[in-house]
Amino acid sequence: MSEMTHEEALHLADALIGDALRETAARCGVLAQYVNDCEHKGSRTAAWSDALRELSALHGYRAALQRRRILIQEALECPVGESPGKVQLSAPPDRTGPRAQRQVQVQVHRRR
């Protein structure tokens, strides 16, 4: 059995992260639909709360996967035989600018 090259390992890691991102997106979609259905029915149960917690955790996991994928893709773009230290790095993202915000509206139904 032959050893895997660095480039092959990076391609494999990229494919695995792609699979994990697709699975995470699918799970997020299911949870979001469940949460939405519960909110429309006014049914905020322990299961609803658990779904919200899991959805939040999955968003963090998804963000971490995306950061890893970017690093892997940058490593794949590095010319073979050239160390990353010799390659010009891209500027870090400007985090001082306006950030996109998402507004969530929650409706509370009073019981009579």
C-alpha positions as CSV (number, residue, x, y, z in Angstrom):
1,M,0.0,0.0,0.0
2,S,1.5,3.3,-1.0
3,E,1.6,6.4,1.2
4,M,-0.7,9.3,0.6
5,T,0.8,12.6,-0.6
6,H,0.1,15.8,1.2
7,E,-1.9,17.0,-1.8
8,E,-4.0,13.8,-1.8
9,A,-4.6,14.2,1.9
10,L,-5.7,17.8,1.4
11,H,-8.1,16.7,-1.4
12,L,-9.5,14.0,0.9
13,A,-9.9,16.4,3.8
14,D,-11.7,18.9,1.5
15,A,-14.1,16.2,0.3
16,L,-14.8,15.1,3.9
17,I,-15.5,18.6,5.0
18,G,-17.7,19.1,2.0
19,D,-19.7,16.0,3.1
20,A,-19.9,17.3,6.7
21,L,-21.1,20.7,5.5
22,R,-23.9,19.1,3.4
23,E,-25.0,16.9,6.3
24,T,-24.9,19.8,8.7
25,A,-26.9,22.0,6.3
26,A,-29.5,19.3,5.9
27,R,-29.8,18.8,9.7
28,C,-30.1,22.6,10.2
29,G,-32.9,22.6,7.6
30,V,-34.8,19.9,9.4
31,L,-34.4,21.6,12.8
32,A,-35.3,25.0,11.5
33,Q,-38.5,23.6,9.9
34,Y,-39.3,21.9,13.2
35,V,-38.7,25.1,15.2
36,N,-40.8,27.1,12.8
37,D,-43.7,24.7,12.9
38,C,-43.6,24.7,16.7
39,E,-43.6,28.5,16.8
40,H,-46.6,28.7,14.4
41,K,-48.5,26.3,16.5
42,G,-47.5,28.1,19.7
43,S,-46.0,24.8,21.0
44,R,-42.8,25.7,22.9
45,T,-42.0,22.5,24.5
46,A,-38.8,21.0,25.8
47,A,-38.3,19.4,22.4
48,W,-38.6,22.9,20.8
49,S,-36.0,24.2,23.2
50,D,-33.6,21.2,22.5
51,A,-34.0,21.8,18.8
52,L,-33.1,25.5,19.2
53,R,-30.0,24.5,21.2
54,E,-28.9,22.0,18.7
55,L,-29.5,24.4,15.8
56,S,-27.4,27.0,17.5
57,A,-24.6,24.5,18.1
58,L,-24.8,23.3,14.5
59,H,-24.3,26.9,13.3
60,G,-21.1,27.1,15.3
61,Y,-19.9,23.7,14.0
62,R,-20.8,24.8,10.4
63,A,-18.8,28.0,10.8
64,A,-15.8,26.0,12.0
65,L,-16.0,23.6,9.1
66,Q,-16.1,26.5,6.7
67,R,-13.0,28.1,8.2
68,R,-11.2,24.7,7.9
69,R,-12.2,24.3,4.3
70,I,-10.8,27.8,3.5
71,L,-7.5,26.8,5.1
72,I,-7.4,23.6,3.1
73,Q,-8.2,25.3,-0.1
74,E,-5.5,27.9,0.5
75,A,-3.1,25.0,1.1
76,L,-4.1,23.4,-2.1
77,E,-3.4,26.7,-4.0
78,C,0.1,26.8,-2.6
79,P,2.5,25.7,-5.4
80,V,4.1,22.3,-4.8
81,G,7.5,22.6,-3.2
82,E,7.0,26.2,-2.0
83,S,6.6,26.7,1.7
84,P,3.5,28.7,2.7
85,G,5.8,31.3,4.4
86,K,7.0,32.3,1.0
87,V,3.6,32.8,-0.5
88,Q,1.9,36.2,0.0
89,L,-0.9,36.0,2.4
90,S,-4.3,37.6,1.8
91,A,-5.3,40.4,4.0
92,P,-7.5,39.5,7.0
93,P,-11.2,40.3,6.6
94,D,-12.2,43.7,7.7
95,R,-14.4,43.1,10.8
96,T,-14.9,46.8,11.6
97,G,-17.4,47.3,8.8
98,P,-21.1,46.8,9.0
99,R,-22.2,43.3,9.7
100,A,-25.3,41.7,8.3
101,Q,-27.9,41.3,10.9
102,R,-30.9,39.0,10.9
103,Q,-34.0,40.2,12.6
104,V,-36.1,37.5,14.3
105,Q,-39.7,38.3,15.3
106,V,-41.2,36.2,18.0
107,Q,-44.9,36.3,18.7
108,V,-46.2,35.4,22.1
109,H,-49.8,34.3,22.5
110,R,-51.4,35.0,25.8
111,R,-53.4,32.2,27.4
112,R,-56.8,33.2,28.7
